[in-house]
Amino acid sequence: MTSRLGVGAFALAALVATVTSGCGASQVVAAPDMPTSPLPAPRADAEPTADPKPADPAPVAASATTSAAVEKTPATHEAPPKEVSARHVLVQYVGSERAPAAVVRTREQAEALAEKVAQRAKRGESFTRLATEYSDEPGAAARGGALGKFTRGKMAPAFEEAAFHLKVGEISGVVETPFGFHVILRTE
């Protein structure tokens, strides 16, 4: 007995077969028992119909390129900035990427400290002073957490998303990346 997949089952099979590669792009991989068409093969003895229904288009997996091409624009309909400038405080923990041996706090302790820094910054304390006092990034104290200008694709994705959505002078909430927890101040 041969089983046939309907359009809905094919879409589900294609979705289940979506694989995320190491670079973040998605691709659809056909399973060995998956048909190449979303519709059953026509029977040899079937008569053509006068008004055939068009086939549903094959499912398409979103790719990183497709997702990156669609950017959110602010309600003012201004074009998103091509580059921004920011300062940040990085609070690391044992196990975060590039954390120096001197960092001995847990992830939970780091997150709580970053929350405290964000609250103090939003109350108006000097961001430069907070970066000097709390940031674990090498050289942050000397720069007051300044990162200079950067374009999309230069920072960790969560950091970039937060920085590009802030208004000039706005301070983010706590943003987690593989490097730890960040509090970001957009300066340009």
Secondary structure as UniProt FT lines:
FT   HELIX           7..16
FT   STRAND          18..20
FT   TURN            22..23
FT   STRAND          26..28
FT   TURN            32..33
FT   TURN            44..45
FT   HELIX           64..69
FT   TURN            75..76
FT   STRAND          83..91
FT   TURN            94..95
FT   TURN            97..98
FT   TURN            101..102
FT   HELIX           107..122
FT   TURN            123..124
FT   HELIX           127..134
FT   TURN            138..139
FT   HELIX           140..143
FT   TURN            144..145
FT   STRAND          146..151
FT   TURN            152..153
FT   HELIX           157..165
FT   TURN            168..169
FT   STRAND          175..177
FT   TURN            178..179
FT   STRAND          180..186
//
